[in-house]
């Protein structure tokens, strides 16, 4: 059994960039990738795990009620193991394998921001997995979440307006699809802090892991790539490194500093940031 490389990290923290880097470096990250470089197969499994805990992508903390319940974990592990070993896993791998993803060869893995809170499930299935943990300054994450929330809201309202006249004969549990926690900077920063706290707690007892700060990757990609390749036993190819450097925009590091309002918000939330190793 060839264990995967699992990218762990909060939404909007640079996990998509890291996933693209891994793909270019010879780690197969899925044949069913969305624009954000997430595998639809693993998104579906993580969403199933979340739903069975009563959690949502914006409120992951309650997932711990499932992962800390032995009987619930047995049931979840049984289902997830069956899915990753089934013919349905072809969606990810692009080919039928007798034992599904347990027969994967070479370096492979996936990225999904839900991986962190759901890590106990994945770790129980692949104990020898490689973990790449990506972190980013909380204010930049919160600002990006808030911007994304606003851009999605118009579509959500439009969908709601189309649904409303038909509610009497066509039910919907969630006619407004997006969460609202990230509609404010305070809510988005609280979400960042909550998930990062979960990730740190779960990773604290795991030795086999590698951490990447998004800002370090942008400011010194050669050094960051060298450490990543060493962890994953990837042979560095000058042409690959050059190509990766070309897709990195160093100005995105600490982007909040260019905005006076965000700088002020950062200062007023310095205690939350310091809790996770970041300064205002």
Secondary structure, 3 states (H helix, E strand, C coil): CCCCEEEEECCCCCHHHHHHHHHHCCCECCCCECCCCCEHHHHHHHHHHHHHHCCECCECCCHHHHHCCHHHHHHHHHHHHHHHCCHHHHHHHCCCCCCHHHHCCCCEEEECHHHCCCHHHHHHHCCCCEEEEEECCHHHHHHHHHHHHHHHHHHHHHHHHHHHCCCCCCCCCCCCCCCCHHHCHHHHHHHHHHHHHHHHHHHCCCCCCEEEEHHHHHHCHHHHHHHHHHHHCCCCCHHHHHHHHHCCCHHHCCHHHHCHHHHHHHHHCHHHHHHCCCCC
